Amino acid sequence: MNPGPFDVFPWKMLKASRKITIIGDLLNAAFVLINAELGVDIAKDLKGIPEAKQVYGVYGVYDYVVRLEADTMEKLKDVITNKIRRMNGVRSTLTMMVIE
């Protein structure tokens, strides 16, 4: 099995860097931008995900912005892959992992 982006990023090196400061558990957070199918409201489903700390409906290229937090990077990856991306009405996502 090929490693994914979560497996090959040098997290330990990032934490040790003097230029970047990691505060608390922010390393296990992400912002997910979501395109929904036309006319489909997925806000209630998104808000039902325990790791979704904030859910915003927005105008522009994307329809929703979700801030996620999890105990581990693996849990965060699981939520994005298995809960959000497989949700009915989700057309596409763009994930931004928090690094500081």
C-alpha positions in Angstrom: 0.0 0.0 0.0 1.4 3.4 -0.9 1.8 6.0 1.9 -0.7 8.8 1.9 0.1 12.5 2.5 -0.5 12.0 6.3 2.2 9.3 6.4 5.0 11.0 4.5 4.8 14.6 5.9 7.7 15.1 8.4 5.6 16.0 11.4 8.4 15.4 13.9 10.7 17.7 12.0 7.9 20.3 11.8 7.4 20.2 15.6 11.2 20.6 16.2 11.5 23.7 13.9 12.3 26.9 15.6 10.3 28.9 13.0 7.0 27.2 13.6 5.4 26.9 17.0 2.8 24.2 17.7 0.4 25.1 20.5 -1.5 22.4 22.3 -3.4 20.0 20.0 -3.7 22.4 17.0 -1.7 19.9 15.0 -4.8 17.6 15.0 -7.0 20.2 13.4 -8.1 20.9 9.9 -10.4 23.2 7.8 -12.4 21.4 5.2 -14.0 23.3 2.3 -17.0 21.5 0.8 -18.9 21.7 -2.4 -22.4 20.3 -2.1 -24.8 19.1 -4.7 -27.1 21.8 -5.9 -30.0 22.3 -3.6 -28.7 19.8 -1.0 -28.4 21.2 2.6 -25.8 19.1 4.5 -25.3 21.6 7.4 -27.3 19.5 9.9 -25.4 16.4 9.0 -22.0 18.2 9.3 -23.0 19.6 12.7 -23.8 16.1 13.8 -20.1 15.1 13.5 -18.6 15.4 17.0 -15.2 16.4 15.6 -16.8 19.3 13.6 -16.3 22.2 16.0 -17.6 24.9 13.6 -19.7 24.6 10.5 -20.3 27.6 8.2 -22.4 27.9 5.1 -20.6 30.3 2.7 -21.0 32.0 -0.6 -18.3 31.6 -3.3 -16.5 28.7 -4.8 -17.4 26.4 -1.8 -20.7 25.9 0.0 -19.4 25.0 3.5 -16.3 25.5 5.7 -15.9 23.1 8.6 -13.3 23.3 11.4 -12.4 19.9 12.7 -10.5 18.8 15.8 -9.6 15.3 16.8 -7.4 13.5 19.4 -5.1 12.0 16.8 -4.1 12.7 13.2 -5.4 9.2 12.3 -8.9 10.1 13.7 -8.9 13.3 11.8 -8.0 11.5 8.6 -10.8 9.0 9.3 -13.4 11.7 9.8 -12.5 13.5 6.6 -12.4 10.3 4.5 -15.2 8.2 6.0 -17.7 10.7 7.4 -17.4 13.9 5.3 -16.3 12.7 1.9 -18.8 9.9 1.9 -21.7 12.0 3.1 -24.7 12.2 0.8 -24.8 15.5 -1.0 -21.0 16.1 -0.9 -19.6 16.7 -4.3 -16.0 17.5 -3.5 -13.7 18.7 -0.6 -10.5 20.6 -0.1 -8.7 19.9 3.2 -6.3 22.3 4.8 -4.4 20.8 7.8 -3.5 23.2 10.6 0.3 23.4 11.2 0.5 26.2 13.7 
